[in-house]
Amino acid sequence: MRCIGPEEKKLPFPTKTLQIGDDTVEEYLIPDDKKAEVLEQLYIFEDVPSLDEERFDLHEGKKFHVRDYRVTWEHGRNWLLSPYFESSGGSVIDWMPADFGLES
């Protein structure tokens, strides 16, 4: 993921290294009591979901609880990601309502 524009500030949490394909990225280790605050800060759409809400990841084709999101530091930016990021690469733009794709 590459972006144009100014770099962001790194979040104040420890990180662990992840190998994603040929890239090495840093994943933040965010304490549970800071998850809501970080979600509020990084969520790019209106109406930030609650941590208890379920969402559907388009790439993985599975539901997840918002509280299981992940955040990485890559290319000078913080990225809000699906919990399935390592296997399918989903980010916040791939989070759909939990009932996405279900027929009425």
URPE-V41871 format. One record per residue. N is the residue number from 1. RES is the residue in one small letter. PHI is phi in whole degrees, 0 to 359 (999 if undefined). PSI is psi in degrees with one decimal (NA if undefined). OMEGA is omega as a letter, one per 40 degrees, with the letter a starting at -180 (* if undefined). Layout:
# URPE-V41871
((N,RES,PHI,PSI,OMEGA) (N,RES,PHI,PSI,OMEGA))
This chain:
# URPE-V41871
((1,m,999,120.6,i) (2,r,239,145.6,a) (3,c,229,155.3,i) (4,i,256,137.3,i) (5,g,128,178.9,a) (6,p,291,150.6,i) (7,e,290,154.0,i) (8,e,266,171.1,i) (9,k,275,142.3,i) (10,k,289,143.7,i) (11,l,288,153.9,a) (12,p,274,49.0,a) (13,f,232,154.4,i) (14,p,293,161.7,a) (15,t,229,162.7,i) (16,k,235,154.0,a) (17,t,273,134.3,i) (18,l,239,139.1,i) (19,q,260,113.6,i) (20,i,243,101.3,a) (21,g,62,-125.5,i) (22,d,271,-4.8,a) (23,d,262,148.4,i) (24,t,249,127.6,i) (25,v,233,163.3,i) (26,e,254,126.9,i) (27,e,257,129.7,i) (28,y,289,144.5,i) (29,l,257,91.3,a) (30,i,267,123.8,i) (31,p,296,148.4,a) (32,d,305,-36.4,a) (33,d,285,-3.6,i) (34,k,248,-4.4,a) (35,k,301,-45.5,a) (36,a,297,-42.8,i) (37,e,298,-44.9,a) (38,v,292,-40.9,i) (39,l,301,-46.1,i) (40,e,301,-40.4,a) (41,q,290,-38.4,a) (42,l,258,-13.7,a) (43,y,293,125.2,a) (44,i,266,-2.0,i) (45,f,248,170.6,i) (46,e,285,165.7,i) (47,d,57,73.4,i) (48,v,299,128.5,a) (49,p,288,158.6,i) (50,s,284,159.3,i) (51,l,296,-25.1,a) (52,d,274,-8.1,a) (53,e,291,148.5,i) (54,e,263,144.8,i) (55,r,227,166.6,i) (56,f,243,127.6,i) (57,d,270,117.2,a) (58,l,300,-40.6,a) (59,h,288,-42.3,a) (60,e,276,-25.9,a) (61,g,72,30.0,a) (62,k,224,156.8,i) (63,k,275,159.0,i) (64,f,205,160.8,i) (65,h,272,136.8,a) (66,v,307,-36.0,a) (67,r,301,-16.3,a) (68,d,270,8.7,i) (69,y,302,163.9,i) (70,r,231,155.4,i) (71,v,227,131.5,i) (72,t,241,162.4,i) (73,w,248,112.3,a) (74,e,218,134.7,i) (75,h,52,40.3,i) (76,g,76,19.5,a) (77,r,221,153.3,i) (78,n,267,130.9,a) (79,w,241,123.9,i) (80,l,272,120.9,a) (81,l,232,163.0,i) (82,s,291,153.6,i) (83,p,294,-14.7,i) (84,y,264,16.0,a) (85,f,311,-45.7,a) (86,e,297,-34.9,a) (87,s,270,-30.2,a) (88,s,226,-4.0,i) (89,g,79,12.6,a) (90,g,290,137.6,i) (91,s,244,-176.2,a) (92,v,303,-27.9,i) (93,i,289,-11.7,i) (94,d,259,8.2,i) (95,w,272,116.8,i) (96,m,250,165.6,i) (97,p,304,151.9,a) (98,a,302,-29.4,a) (99,d,267,12.8,a) (100,f,304,129.8,i) (101,g,85,-4.9,i) (102,l,275,137.5,i) (103,e,281,146.1,a) (104,s,284,NA,*))
